[in-house]
């Protein structure tokens, strides 16, 4: 499962790329979404590589992301009481593990499909270069977890 975060804004972006990012639910800077590793999604990520960063999320990071930044409709926090009443799971952590193992999705659990994060502490490395060149954009494999922990 990939965690995808938008790094750059809307100004001067080509229409096809803007539509692609809208289809990924990445409409604003510092929004994060979870997507499965499928060929069609990988193509969408490559198309938006100059505006987003992505990588494989770890289980611990996903648990922290869902428990601290997961929201219900109406911008309410996810609580253990809500999870017990509305899903088959007993805690938020148990639900996050099920999402990580792709047994369920955020939508099936009643959560919003995106996470609104803060800008990272100590800032981005750079917003115009790829991750391999010392910037923040593009594919970053396991290093996405460090960025997400700075943004939570």
GITAMO-V235923 format. One record per backbone hydrogen bond with DSSP energy under -0.5 kcal/mol. NH is the residue of the N-H (numbers start at 1). CO is the residue of the C=O. If there is no record, write none. Layout:
# GITAMO-V235923
nh=NH co=CO
nh=NH co=CO
This chain:
# GITAMO-V235923
nh=2 co=35
nh=3 co=55
nh=4 co=2
nh=4 co=33
nh=5 co=53
nh=6 co=31
nh=7 co=51
nh=8 co=51
nh=13 co=10
nh=18 co=14
nh=19 co=15
nh=20 co=16
nh=21 co=17
nh=22 co=18
nh=23 co=19
nh=24 co=20
nh=25 co=22
nh=26 co=21
nh=27 co=25
nh=30 co=6
nh=31 co=28
nh=32 co=115
nh=33 co=4
nh=34 co=113
nh=35 co=2
nh=38 co=36
nh=42 co=38
nh=43 co=39
nh=44 co=40
nh=45 co=41
nh=46 co=42
nh=47 co=43
nh=48 co=44
nh=49 co=46
nh=51 co=48
nh=52 co=48
nh=53 co=5
nh=54 co=138
nh=55 co=3
nh=57 co=1
nh=62 co=58
nh=63 co=59
nh=64 co=60
nh=65 co=61
nh=66 co=62
nh=67 co=63
nh=68 co=64
nh=69 co=65
nh=70 co=65
nh=70 co=66
nh=72 co=76
nh=73 co=110
nh=75 co=72
nh=76 co=72
nh=78 co=70
nh=79 co=77
nh=83 co=79
nh=84 co=80
nh=85 co=81
nh=86 co=82
nh=87 co=83
nh=95 co=91
nh=96 co=92
nh=97 co=93
nh=98 co=94
nh=99 co=95
nh=100 co=96
nh=101 co=97
nh=102 co=99
nh=103 co=98
nh=104 co=98
nh=109 co=105
nh=110 co=107
nh=111 co=106
nh=112 co=71
nh=115 co=32
nh=117 co=30
nh=117 co=115
nh=118 co=151
nh=121 co=150
nh=123 co=120
nh=131 co=137
nh=133 co=130
nh=134 co=131
nh=135 co=130
nh=136 co=126
nh=136 co=129
nh=137 co=129
nh=138 co=52
nh=140 co=54
nh=143 co=140
nh=144 co=141
nh=145 co=142
nh=147 co=143
nh=148 co=144
nh=149 co=145
nh=150 co=146
nh=151 co=147
nh=152 co=148
